[in-house]
């Protein structure tokens, strides 16, 4: 799916990063991809991004639009048609508060975008966010975090710089089309890449907390990063094809009513994160990851 270059400003971008058992991560990936590992762990996460002034490159800034968006992602590697190893992320689900993006996603530009309500507070270094998707009864994501200068010692990444380089290198995102085995690619081009640590006090994800997809003990929050006020461009990448693993097709296609499950938390003494008790405690099933049909 070819689009013109799109430009704008990343006003705020949060990268919530989880470490995942590689065999579990493989089950949710199209067969074209394999997990990109760090210290023996697959790396998955959520990109929460506010975009402003988004417009075709060359258009005046006043023509741009703004939106809040989220993308569930898993870091991957694959071989291109020339046998060269490439890296990026597979994006099983995208959400946006823009009805324009929700309509155009998967039709005009890559990636089906589900329409959701974003409730965001971002002031004085404190960030809270609640995302309520139109197609899921309970919140898709709940987050409370604050800016910090400290990178957690227990991360699988040795340093903030190592984490930054990992995610900067994986700026190509591939996602599926409805009723198709095609994978559409989108490249995020950032000329002034800057990240800082973000302290997570509380996080709940209807996707990553779903034990039917990620069994108990297979996934833990590793760390979070924050980006602010960064010019960027989006460019389309060549389309690829792949099959969806049979073991995960039912989960990708089936909607189910919410179920009750225990809340898994990471103890601060073990993982260097401060998780506030009694907050972000609602849970739900999240089975419909994308509009993917069997190949």
N, C-alpha and C positions, 0 to 999 in steps of 0.2 A: 504494500500500500504506500504509494508515493505522495508526499505532501511537500509544500514549499517550506523553507526554513522559517521557524517561528522564533521570535525573540521576546524578551521581557525581563522581569526582575523576580528572583526568588526572595520574597520578603522574609519568609521563615521556612526552614526545612528541618524537620526532626527525623533522625534515623534511629528507630528502635531496633536493636540487634539481638537476636537469639542464637544460642548454639544448640544444634540439633544432632541427634544420632544420624549418621550418614544413611543407614539402611532405611530409616523412616523417611528422610528427605527424598530419597530416590523414588518412593512410592507416589509422590505427588508431582513428579516431574515428567514432562513429555520425554519419550525415549531418546530424542536427539541430545538431551542434556545429561550431565552428571553433576553432582554437587561439587562446588569448589570448597576444599577443606582448609581449615586452619587448626593446627594442633590436633588433628584427627577428628574435628567436628565440622559438620556442615553449618553454614551461616544463613539464617533466614531473618526476616524482619518486616517492619512496616515503615514506609516513607510517608510522612505527614507534611504536606507542603502547601504553603500559601503562595500563589503566583499573582503578580500584578503587571498590568500593562502588556498582556499577552496579545501579540499581533504578528502578521506576516512580516518578515524582515524587510526593512525599507519603508514601512508604513509609519506615519507619525505616531507618537506615544499616546495622543488623546484618543486614538482609535482602539486602544487595547482594552482588554477585559480582565477582571480579577476573579479568582476563585480559590476555595479551599478544596484540597484533594488528598486522597490517601491511596496507597498502593501496597498490597501484600506482596512480598518478594522473597526469592530464594537465590542466593549466589550460585552461579553455574559456570561450567566450562563446556565447550563443544569443539568439534573440528569443522572447519569450513570446507567448501568444495575443493580446496587446494590442499587439504590435509593439515592446515595450520590450526593450532589451538587458539581459540578465542575465549573471551570471558565477558560476563555480564550478569544479568538477573532474569529469571523467569518470573512473570507477574501474573499470578492466578486470578487476582481481582483488583479492580480499580473502582474508587468511589469519588464523587464530586458533588459540591453543592450547586453547581452550574447546570441548569437544565439544557443549555446549549451544548455543553460538553457531553452530557448524558445522551443527547440525541445524536451528536456527531461521532462519538466514540464508536469505533468498529465499522462506521459507515464512511466518514470523510477522513478521519485520522485514526491511527492505530489504537487498538485497545477498547473493548467494551467498558463503558463507564456507568456504574450504577448510581442512581441519584440518591443522595443522603443529606440529612440535616447535620451541619457542623455547629456545635456550640463551643466557642473558643474564648478563653480569657488569657491575655498575654500582656502582662504589665510588671514592671519592676523586677524583671528576672524570673517571675513565676508564671508557669504555663499550665493551664488546665484545658482539657479537651474531651468532648463527648460527641461521638458520631452515631447517629441513628439512621440506619438504612431503611429505605422504603420497603424492601423485600424481606427484612428480618425483624422479628417481633421485639427483641431486646437489643440493647446497644451493641453496635459492631465493635467499637473501641471506646475505652475510658482511660484517661491519662492525667496524672498530676506529676509535674516535674519542675525543677528549678535549675537555673544556670549555676555552674560551678567551675572551679579551676582544676579539680582533681579527677584524674582518670582512674577507674577502679583497678586495684592491684590484681584482683582475681580474674580479670578478663583473659580470654584465650589470646588476645593481642598483647604483645609485650609493652606497647606504648601507644599513646594517642597518635603519633606519627605513623605507626604501622597500620592502625585502623584506618586513618585517613587515606593512606596510599591504597589500601585494599579496596575501599569503596570508590575512590576516584578512578581506579582502573576498571571498575565494573559498571560503567555508565551507559551500557547498551541494555535496554529492557525489551524482552520479547513477551508477547501475549497472544492469546488465541482469538480467532474469529468465531462467531456463531455458526453452527452447522458446517464446520470446516476443520481440516487438519492443518491449515495454514497458520504460521506464526509470524506476526507483524512486528518489526523491530523499530525502536525509537532510540536515538542517541541524544543524551544530555551533554551538551558542550559548555563547560564552565572554564573561562580563561583565568579566573582568580579564585581558585578553590581554597576555601578556608573553613575549618571546622573547629568546634570547641566541645568539651565534655558537657553532658547534661545529666544531672542527678535525677533518677526516677524514684519518686516516692510511692507511686501506685500505678499499676497498669493492668488492664483487663482487655483481652482480645477474644472475641467470639470464635475466631479461627484457631489461633494458637492454643487456646484453652480447651478446645474440643478434643477429648481423649479418643474419639473414634477415628481421628486423623493423626493426632500426635499422642500416643499412649503415655500414661503417667511415667515420668522419669526420663522421657526421650528428649525433652526440650527445657531449656532454662534461659531466662533473660541474662544477657552478657553485659551490655552497656548501651549507652545512647549518645548520639552526637547532635549538635545543633549548628545550623548555618543561617546567616542573616545577610540580607541586603546585597545579593550577588547577581550581577547581570549574567544572562545565560541564553543559549539557543537550543532548540530542538531540531533534529534532522532525522529523516526517515532512513532506515537501514533495509538491506535486501530481505525479502520475504523468504522464510524457510518452511519446510513441512516436517511433521512429526506425528507419531501416534501417542495417544494418552495411555498410560499403563492400565491394563485390565483391572488390576487390583484397586484402582482408584476411580474408575469410571462411575461406579455407583455413587460414590461420595460427590463427584463433580456434578452429577445430573439430578440428584434427589434432594428435594426439600423435605424438611421434617419439623415437627413442632418442637418448641424449646424443651429441654430436659434439665433436670437439676444435677449438678456435679459439684464436687468439692473444689474449693479455691486453692490453687497451688501458689505458694509464695516462696520467695527466696530470702533466706535469712541474711540480714546485713552483715553478721559476723563472718559469713562464708563467702559472700559475693560482693561485698562492698557497696550494697545498695540499701537505701533507706526506704522501706515500704511501710506506709502508714497503716495501722490497724483500723479495721472497720470502714474502709473506704474502697470503692471499686469492687464490691463484693457480688454483684449480679453476674450470673453466668447464663450461657445459652449454647445451643447447638448451632453450628455454622457449617452446613453441608454443601450448599450451592456456591461453589467457589467461582465459577465462571460459566458462561453460556457455551459449553463445549458439547458437541455431539459425537457419538462414536465414529471412529474412522472406518 
